[in-house]
Amino acid sequence: IVYFFSENQYTIETLQIIERKEIEELIPPPYLAERTKCVHGLNNWRAAQGLPPLSPDCPTASVQPEKGHTQNEKIAREGCTASYLLNSSSKGRVLLQKCQKQTFLTRADKKAITHLVIDDFKDRFGKLTPTELQQRASELGKLFPGEPEDGWYQPTFTKNSAGQKIKLRKQAKGRLYDRNINYREPVDNQNDIQQPSTSGVKPFDVKQIVSKEQGKL
């Protein structure tokens, strides 16, 4: 099981913010027993780190997001903001709380934030417009003041005080832009995808990943 995490470049940092649905994607049926061992091992490790456990897979028992948000609730396009999506996710709330203690965002943090803000929106409404990307960048600039706003998104055009368009660059760029272009909705039918065998695989042990990380230092 550790192989799947290492192969997908999971580290100590990302294990602190990983969500249940990611575990389910990494360890699909018919390997549910291995998944159970993995979730149990991760929860024990997270508890020792003073972190909350992984959210349950049962919707009725899941951790309720702040401000009454639920991950499956209906919301209009204009209300599906960066702040809404981050507060609707246990991983997003951990990142917001982390920012209250330190302003520095790691590469893994910025990647997780980008995926949360773009992926769920695209799953609901499709691609974000340039205006929506700019709005998300402004939001993230306020939520995470230690990270420059232009790192999230840099538009092709801007407007001067007279409302005239001024071209800034040939193509937009930034983390939000790249994810908006490259993210594809998950394929519903996974039956034809061959999964690697886990026969004879040892139970998941977070210590193995921790020891590998320490060996790189």
C-alpha positions, 0 to 999 in steps of 0.5 A: 500500500505504501507503494501507491502513496510513494508513487503518487508523491505523497509526503508527510505534509500531504498526509496531514491534509489528505481526504478520504476520497483520495484514499478511495481513489488510491485503493479502489475495490476490491481492496477494501480491507487494505483501505480499512487498514490504511484509514485506521493507520492514518487516523492513529498517526494523525491523532498523534500529530494533533490532527483531526481524523479523516472524514468518514465516507458516510455522508450522514456522519461526515464532519460538517463544514463551517457556516452550514456548508455541505459538500453536496448542497446546491449552490449558484455559480456566483456563490461557489467562491474560493472561500466557500469551497475551502470552507466546505472541505475538511482539507480546506479548513485545515489549510485556512487554520494553518494560515492563521499560525503561519503565513508561509504556504508550502508547494503542497499547500498551494497545490491543494488549495488550487485543486480545491478551488478549481476541481469542485467548481468545474465538476459543478459548472465547467470551466471558470471564466477569466473574470472568475479566475481573477475573482478567485485570485483576489480572494486567495490573496486576502485569505493567504496574504503571504502568497502573492495574488499574481501567483494564483492568476495573471490575466491577459488583459487589464483595464485602466481608469478609463475602462480601456483594455490594456494587453499585459501578455499573450497568454494568461498564467498562474496556478488557477489558470493552469488547473482550469485548463488541465483538470478533467472531470473523473471518469464515472466508469472505472471498470475498464481501468486495470488496477495494480495488484495488492496481493501480499502487500503489507498493511499501511504504516505511515512510519515507512513514509516518514522514514523515507522522507527523513532519509532524503534530508 
